[in-house]
Amino acid sequence: MRLAPSPWTMNHGLLIIICKKLPMKKMYFIFMAVFCLHIARAQDVFITRHGQISFFSKTPMENIDAVNNEVASALNMQTGEIGFSILVKSFHFERALMEEHFNENYMESDNIPKAGFKGKINNIAAVSASKDGSYAVTAEGDLTIHGVTKKVSIPGTVLVKGGQLELTAKFKVAPKDYNIKIPSLVADKIADAMNVSVDCKYEKK
C-alpha cells in the first residue's frame, strides 16, 4: 500500500520551487521561518533574527576579525532543540579585500551561501526561563560549514534576566575540518583554528 505524502513533504517541495525564484536573502528568511515553525511545537520557544557570531584568528603575521549580526536562531525551552541559520556573506571585515577573499576564495559563498547548526541543549531542564540567573549548558548536534557537516559539542551559558534569554558560547573551528582550502601563500597569516564567539539575545515567540 502506498502512503500519501505528508503535508510537510508536499509543502516543502512547493517551498523549494518558490524559493528558487527569490533572491538569496528572501530565501534565507523563508527557510528560517519554516525552521522556526518546525521547532516551535511547544509554547516555550524563543527566537532571534539578529544574533551575533564572530570569529577571530591571530598569527604573528596578521589578525583576522569578522562579525555577523544577522544570525537567525530558535530555541525550544521545553525540548532543548536549538538551531542557527547563518548567511556567510553577512560576515563583515574591517578590510573590504579580506572580506572579498573570504567569500570568493575560501567560503565560496556564491555556491555555498549558508552555514548553520541544528542540535539540542542536553541539560535544558536545569534552565528556568522564569528565574533570573546564569546557567551553564552544553549543545550537541550538527555544525555545517562550507557544505560539510560535523558532530560537535559546544559549551555555553544561558543568562535569564527579566524573562529574556541570552545565549553565549565560545569554541574553535579548524578550516581544514570543513574542506576550506588555505593557499600556501597566505597560510602563515591564518591560524589553524578560528576562535568563534556566539552572542544571541532571544525573545519569546
PyMOL commands that set and color helices and strands:
alter all, ss='L'
color gray80, all
select helices_A, chain A and resi 7-19+24-39+88-90+96-106+124-126+175-178+184-189
alter helices_A, ss='H'
color red, helices_A
select strands_A, chain A and resi 45-58+63-76+81-87+92-93+114-121+133-145+148-161+164-173+194-204
alter strands_A, ss='S'
color yellow, strands_A
deselect
rebuild
show_as cartoon
